[in-house]
């Protein structure tokens, strides 16, 4: 009998490094950890090809209840942390979008990033208070020593390529979605619009983000002209239609669109980061970078609060460019960061305290749950995987075919590219980097059970 922990990863560049750190630590407590692309692992779970275990998901939205129900029916326990919880709108809107009575009830544990997040969830669902815990998010752990050193090495290579640059991360995919048009078609395709009120809310949200993006286009043109010797890197979101941005910025020689790997090395390499309501703003603060939020238009209920609160606010192009001159003259915005420490502590449990992977595994250890082992390298398992992959390719081919003629919305297109093909060697390399940063972590055996899905166990 073994203890299995199954870590579902939606966006590789956002979550995978942190999940590997959590997996590595969990292995030292006797877990066998299955980690990888969420959609593929769910297929394995639903086909009863994985042993029952503790499934750690990235959110428990109401729209996910059918999936959660199937996870539980397969004999698993379910825990989660909302990966979007640092991108909070108004409290009531956030709770409605990210949780439901049904998904909370079906969960065994709900982890929160910190005190503020915990209080929001408990206030909304008081009778399930005993299921909710402050653990922090392992993504925050990786911004701290000793793990930050891993990203610093990659940051040096980025600086060698681009020199001094300004990083502008996109959170505009709701306007220019890779499925074509705005995210409205995707939401309709997923069946998540239940009323005229829902439709009106989403339409207004898209309009607001579109207006913000236009102010950023104006800002980028000005910075490009006034700082001609500096590079501006516009980093698309995984769901963005990148061709739109390339078209918009094609006449600006010092503006480039680049999306490569985990964003942490890029934040460490950048001289300044400019955003509006982007999770990256919070991550830049945690990495002690010069981070600014740009607000030419007034904030609304669609403005994401936490990343902006942790950033230096600028409301005009002139104000933003004055700050950039200070940054390129070598000034660090330490006073701002020091003034935000108390706020950061209320948002991130593991900003200064215990690591989130320690708190998380400590709570998981209270779940008494074991299951029989599975041989992932036997002929029967391999044949089942091959058949599952064939069915998946047929489904995607059919959907893509009809999407060309406007008969269906290819909502799966949004997911393709979120988790690029990952080799066994890449996982081994990432685990080796973690162990070099912290030699107390155990040595790990890695087995590839299918594309982008791996099982980790102690050597």
N, C-alpha and C positions, 0 to 999 in steps of 0.2 A: 504493500500500500504506500502511496505517495501523496504529498500535498502539492496540488497544481495551482499556480497563479497564472491567469490568462490576461495579458495586457493588450488592449485594443488601441491601435494608433490610427488616427484619422489622417493627419498631415505629418509626414515624415520629418520635414525640416523644422517643424514646430515642437514635436513631442518625442521623437524617437530617441535622441541622446538622453533625455531625462528618464524615459522609460527603461533604457538600458542600465542607468544608474540604480533605479529602483529594483530592477531585476537582479542585478549583481548583488545588492545588499540582501534581497530576499533569499537568494540561493544560500547565503551564509546561515540562514535559519532553517535550512532543510527543504525549501521549496524547489520544485521543478517549475521553471517559468517558461510559458509559451508567449512569445511577443511578436507582433507584426501588424500588417495591414488589416484594418478593422473589417472591411467587407469580406476579405478572404477568410479570416478567422471565424466570422459569423457563419459563412458557408460551411466550414468544417464542423462548427458546433451544431448547426441545424441538421447536418447529415450524420450526426452522432459519430463523427470520426475523431473527436477529441474526448479525453477523459473528463468527467465533470470536475470542476474546480471553482475557484473564486475568480469571477470575471470582473475586471476593472475597466469600466467604460469611461468615455470622455464627457458624457452628459446624459441626463435622463429627461429630455424634453417630453412633453405630452404626446407629440407626434411619433415618438419612438416606443410607445407602450406595447404595440404588437410585437416588436422585436424583443423588448425586455421580457414579455410574457413567454416567448419561445425560448429565450435563454434560460429562464427559470424552469420551464417544462422539461428542458434537457438535463435537469438535475444540478444546475449550477447555483452558486450564491452570487449575488450581484452587489458590487460596490462601485462608487463613481466619484469623480470630481469634475466640476464644470470647467472645462478649459477656457471658456469665454467669460469667466466671472470677473476678470479685470476690465472687461469692456461693457460696463453696466450702464444702461440708460436710467430712466427713473425706476425706483425700486419696484413699484407695482408692475410696470411693463416687463422688467427683468424676470420677476418671479413667474409671471404668466407665460413668458416665452421659453423659460428654461426648465420648469418643473411642472408637475401636476400631482393631484392627490393620488391618482392611480400609480404613477411611476415611483413616488415616494413610498407608497405602501408596499410595492413589489420589491423594494430595495432592502438589502441587509445592512448597508452602511452608506452614508453620504458624507464625503469629506469636503471640507471647505478650506479656502485659501487663508483665511484669518478671521479675526473677531467680527469685522463688519459683515462679511459674507455669511458667517455663522448666524449672526443675529437676524439677518434678512430671512434666511431659510426657516429658522425656528419660529420667528414671528408669524410667518405665513402658514406654517404647518406645526403648531404647538404640540399636537398629540403624538407627533413622531419625533419629538425632541431627542429621545434616547438613541435614535439612529444617526444623529448628526454630530460630527466631530470636527474640531479644528486640527488639521494636520499640516496644512501648507501644501504647496505644489512643488514637486521635484524640479520643475523648470526653474524655480527660484534658486534652489540649491546649486544648480549648475552655473549661476552667475557669481557664486561665492568661491573664495579660496577653500580647498585647493583646486577646485574643478575649473575655475576661470582660466587657469593657466593653459588648459587644453585649447581654448579658443584664441588665446593670445598668440599662440604659434601660428594658427591659420590667419590671424589678422595681419601679421607681419608680411605674409605673402600677398595679401590684398593691397597693402600700402605700396609694396614694391610694384604692383601692376598699375595702380591708379593715382598714386601720390596723395596730396591733400584733396579730400572730397567731401561733399555734402550729401547725406543720404536722405531721400524722401521715400518712405514706404507707402504703398498704396493700400487704402481700405475702401476702394471705389468700385469693387466688383459688382455691387448692387446696380450700378449704372451700366458698366461695360462688361457683361458676363461672358465667359467663354462659350456658353451655350447659344450666344447670339442675343442681342438686345439687352434688356435689363433682367434683374433677378426675378421680376414679377412672373415671367413665363415659367421659370423653374419652380417657383412656389406653387403656382397653379398646377403644374404637372405633378407635383408631389401631393396634391390634394390638401394643402394646408390653409386654404382660404375658406372659412366657414360662414362668413357673414359680410354684409356690405360694410360694416364697421372695420373688419379685418382688411378688406380691399382698400378702403380709404386710407387706413393707417399706413399700409405698405406703399401706396402711391405717393403719399406725402413724404414718407421716409426716403424714397428714391429721389424725389424732387429736391429734398434737402441735401442729400449727398451729391447730387448732380451740381447744385449751386456751389457747394464747398469745393468740388473738383475744379470748377471754372475759376475760382479764386486762386487755386494752386497753379493752374496753367499760367495765369497772369503773373504769379509770384516767380515761377520757374523761368519765364521769359526775362523778367527783370534781373534776377540773380545771374542768369546766363550772360546777360549783356554787361552787368556791372562788376562781375567777377570772372572775366574771360579766361584767366589762367587757372581757374579752379574747375574741377570736374563735379558735375551733379549726377548722382546715380539715383534713378527712379526705379525702385524695386517693386515689381508687380506682385499682387496677391496670387496664390495658386489658382484661384477661380477667375482671374482677369482674362479678358480678351487683349492680349499683349499687343496685337497688331494695331489697335486703336491708338495706344500711347506712342508707339513708334511713328505712326503717321503724324500725331500732334506735335512731336518734338523733332521731326526729321531735319528741320532747318536750323536747329540749335546744335552747333558742333561740339559743345562741351557737355551735352546732356545725353546720357545713355540709359537704356533700359536693361537691367541685369537681374536675373533671379538665379541664384546659385546657393544651395545648401542652407544650413542653419544660419539664422540671421545674426547670432551673437558675434561671430568674427567680424561681420560687416559693421556692427555697432561699435565694436572696439576699435576698428580701423578708421571710422568716420571722424572728421573734425567736428561735425554738427549733424544733428538729426532733426528734421522738421516734419510734423504730422498734425493731424487733427483727429482726436478720438481713436487713435490706433493703438492696439495692444503693445506694439513695438515701443511706444512712448514709455510705458511702464518698465519694459525690459531695459531700455536705455538708461533710465534712472537707476535701476538696480545695478547696472554695470558702471555707474558713476560717469556717465557721458554728458556732454553738453546737448540737452534735448529741449526743443521748443515746440509749442503748439501754436498754430497760426489760425486766427479767427477774424477774418475780414467781415464776415456776416455774423449776426448775433447767434448765440447758442439757443437751442430749442430742446424740446423733450427728446429729440433724436440724437443729441450730442452725447457722446460717451464720456463719462465723468472722470474716472480714475486716471487714465493716461494723461489727460489734460491738467489735472490737479498736480501731477508730479512733474510737469514740464513748465518752462518759462513761457508765459503767455505773451504773444505779439498780435496786435490788431491791425497793423499797417505794414506795407512793404518797407517803408523807411525804417520803422522800428526793427523789423526783422533783419534788414541789411546792416544796421548799426551793430546789432549783436554779432552778426557774422564777422564784421571787421574786428571786433574784440576777440573773437575766437581765433581768427587767423593771426592776430597779434600775440597769441599765446595765453590769453586770459581763460581761466577755468571758472566755471560757475559754482564754486564750492559753497558759497553762502546760501544759494537757493537750495542745494541738496541738504544742507544742515538744517534749514528751516522746515523741511518736509519729513524729517526723520519720524516724528510722532505719528504723522498721517500714514507713512509707509508701514510702520509697525502695526497699525490697526488693520491694514489691508493684507499684509504678508506675514503670516506666523513665523516663517523661516527667514525673514529679512536679517535678523540678528540671532534668533533663538536656535532651538534644536533643528537639525535638518529634517525636511519633510519626509524623506525616505525612512528615517528612524521612527518618526511618529506614525507613519502609515503602516509599516511592518509591525510595529508594536500593537496596533489595533487589529490588523489582520490575524495576528497570532491568537486573538481571543475567539476566532471563528474555528470551532473544532470540526474539521472537514477533511476527509481523505478519500481517495478513490484508487481503483486498480490501475496498474500501468498499462500503457499502450505501446506496441512495437511499431514505430513509425517507418521502419525500413523493410517491413515484410511485403510480400507480393500483393496481398489483398488490399493493404492500405494504399500502396502505390497505384494500383489499378483504379481504386475509388477516386483518387486524386485526379488521375488522367480523365476519367469520365466526367467529373465535376468541372474540370477546366474546359472540356469540349462543349458541355452544355452552356457554360458561361459565355464562351466565344460565339456560339450560335445566337444566344440571346442578344448580345451586344451588336452583332452583325445585323440582325433583324431590326433592332431599334434604330441603328444608324441609317439603315436603308430608308425606313419610313420617315425619319427625321428630315432627310433631304427633300422630301416632298411636302413637308409641313404637316404630315398626318399625326405625328407625335412630337413631344418635346424630349430631346435626348438628355434627361436629367442625369444619367450616369456619366455624361461627358464632364460634368463638374467634378466628379471624383477622380477621373483619369488624370494622372499627373500629380495628384496629391501625395502619392507614395511611389516614386520611381523605383525601377527594378534594383534590388539590393542584394549583393552577393554575400556569401558566407564569410569571405575574407574581409569585407568591409565591416561586418559586425564584430569579427575577431579583433580587427584593428581598433575599433571604437572601445571595446572592452579593455584592450591593452592600454589605451590612453587613460582610461579611468583608473586602472590599477597603478599606472605609473604616478598618477596624481595622488592616489591614496593607496599605499601598499598594504593597508589592512583589509582591502577587499579581496575575496578569494579568487583563485584561478578558475576559469569557466570553460566547460566544453560546450561547443555550439554545433547544433545539427539543423540543417535546412530541411524542413518537412514539406514545403512547397514554396512557390515564388513568394518572396517577401514575408515568409512565416518561419519562425525559428524556435527551437526549444533549447533552453539554457539549463545546465546542471553543473554541479560541482565536480571538478576533476578528482 
